[in-house]
Amino acid sequence: MTGVEAPGPARIEDVIAAEGMFVSTSVGTSMLPLIRDRRDTIIVTPPSGRLRKYDVALYRRGDRYILHRVVEVLPGGYVICGDNCLAREYDITDANVIGVLTGLYRGDRQVDLGGIGYRAYARIWVLLYPVRALWKRVRAKLGAIRRRLR
């Protein structure tokens, strides 16, 4: 899971409420290749209404903060999955959502989240989920077979 580094004793929800945004580096690999572990800077702001498909939501599961992509919008919530994950989460509601990714910096370079390149990436990445899932499973099986043969 890609999470975010907690801002000390304050909760992220409190920071967003007070400042209107939350800026941090992400932690984890679940949003690779888009967001790199402890290398990229994210900007999260409060959602303005319901999330849309392809938005990257910051939500809370228990005491953990998770940053994953919305892959389907349902009447009562969302189906959410990390770009580098196989498991989809079906029980995320608006009450779980703290914010939405509105800014991303890879080093000093800002990623244009409204640009055609990013929008194409998000759509293609979600569209190719079945192929990526199959590839990850096949690769894992081949690795297991290879380890047994050693």
N, C-alpha and C positions, 0 to 999 in steps of 0.2 A: 504494500500500500504506500502511496505517496502521501505523506502527511506534511505538516509544517512544524517548524520549531516553535514551541510555545514561548510567548513573550515574557518569560519570568513568571511572577505570581499572578499576573492578570490573565484572564481568559480572553481568547480571541474575540468572542462575542462582545466583551466589554470594550476592547480596543476599537472594534468596528463601530460600536455605538458612540464612543467618545470622539474618535478621529474621522469617522466616515470611510475608513479604509484600513487594511492590514497589509503591511509589507514585510516579507520574510524570505528566507531561502526554504526550499522544499527539502524534505527528508524522505528517502525511499526511491524505489525504482518502478513503481507501478504505473507511472505516466511517461516512461521512456517510449519513444525517443524524443517526445516533446519537451519534457521537463527532466533535467538531469539532477541526480542526487547531490544535494549540498553545493551545487554549482550555480544554479539559476535563481534569479530573484522573481518572486511572484507578487502581484498586487491583487488583493481580493476586496471587493466592495459589496455592500448589501444588495441582494437581488431586487430588481424593480418589477415586482409581479412574478408570475410563474416562470420557471426556467423553460428554455427551449431545447430541442434536440441539438446536440453538439456543444452545448454550454459545458464548461468545466466547473463543477460545484464543489464548494467546501462544505462538508457536513460533519456531523458528530455521530459517532457510533460508540456508545459507552463513554469512556474518558479519552477516546482518541479522536483526533481530527483527521479527516480523509479528504483528499482532493482527487476526484474522478470525473469522467465524462458522462453526461446524460446521453444514453443511446436510444431511449424511448420515453415519451411523455404519456403517462396514463392519467385517467380522471382523478385518481386518488393519490398520485405520487409519480415516481420516476423509476426507470430501470437504469442503473448506473454501472459503469465498468471502467477500470483503469485501462489506459492504452496498451499497457504491457501485461494485462491480466486475462485470464480465461473465465473466472467466476464473475457472473453478473449479480448485482444486488437488486432485489425486487421490492424491498420494503422501505424505501426512502421516501419520506413525505416532505412537504414544505416546512413542517415543524422541525425536521432534522437539519434543513439547509441553513447555513450561517451566512454564506456569501457565494459570489461567483467570481471566477478569474476574469479580471479586466485588463491586466497588464502582465507582461512577461519580458524579462531581460535575460539574454544569454550572454553573460559577460557584460560588456558595455553596449551591446546591440539590442535594441528593442525589437521584439517580435510584434508585427502588426496583426493583432487578433481579428481585425476587421478586414484584412487584406485578402485578396483572392488566393494567394498561396496557402495561407493558413486555413481558410475556409475549405479549399480543395483537399488539403491534408486531412482535416477532421472528417469530411464526408467519405473520402476514400478509405481512411483507417477504420471507420465504423462499417462500411460496406464490405471490407475484406475480413471482418471478424471471423467468419466461418473458415476461411482459408488459413488465417493465422492460427486459429485454435487447432485445426487439423495438423498444421506444420509443427506446432509446439508438442502435440501429443506424439506424433511420429518421431520427432527428434528425441523425446524423452525415452520412448521405447527402444530406439536404436542405441541410445546411450546405455540403457540397462542391459541390452544384449551384449554390447561391447564389453561392459564391465564383467559380465559372467564368463566371457571367453578368455579373459586374461588370467 
